[in-house]
């Protein structure tokens, strides 16, 4: 089987792999973006360390994909897919949005790659949607077609977002005063947790990693912040379920989601998800699932490689 490079290029980390004999990612290496000056340098380092000799590449990028030239959203990297193919001798290359890759992974997730959020664990047919917080907030949908699936990549993380209670209004007023327009990504990602904590604690600054660790340890201020984050997270998940009429389920990915998993398991997440009158009954029938697999984007890239005929 011809080797294909799989890459998931985020704003903080780069992950590289090739397709293994079982069709899933193998020989994975993770690099922090500040370890390499460019994407080309990251690929070269992976090939040198693993000895891989890919003949094609599928690259998932944290940013919009529109043609050959790419400029990442939350990272000062710009490149052309054609230049990468020429540099590394690839016969084919496909670039996709990072959450487009997560959506491609959904039909290929094994039982050990996921767990239910809430008590509803059925696997209905229909549109599936994936979203998740990292450095930003990614959103994509997977639509069933007669001969398989079609993925819709979106910039849904940048939609406007607002409060629904008096308590939230005070927090969002502070967010607007500091950031201007508040999008979903302003509050529903790693930096978004930091924004929420600051707005709830008189401008105090604290890293998301510290806030989450403190919340998991039971610190009151951090718990309040993460609980609000989870409530907003559940509401946004319900918004997506209605937007796409995602009867096939909502899948939650991203490293931040896994780190706040015990709070996502609380009833508040599903309550916020379902609390969208007059469609609460519809939402009660839609399962929500946490992706526990560390690298679903690479799994999705492998699915795209097969669809493109690279393997």
Helices and strands as residue ranges (DSSP letters): E 4-9, E 13-19, E 25-32, G 33-35, H 39-50, E 56-61, E 69-71, E 78-80, H 81-88, E 92-97, H 98-105, G 106-108, G 111-113, E 114-117, E 128-133, E 137-145, E 148-153, G 156-158, H 166-179, H 184-187, H 190-200, H 208-216, H 220-244, E 249-253, H 255-259, H 261-264, H 267-274, H 280-284, E 288-291, H 296-307
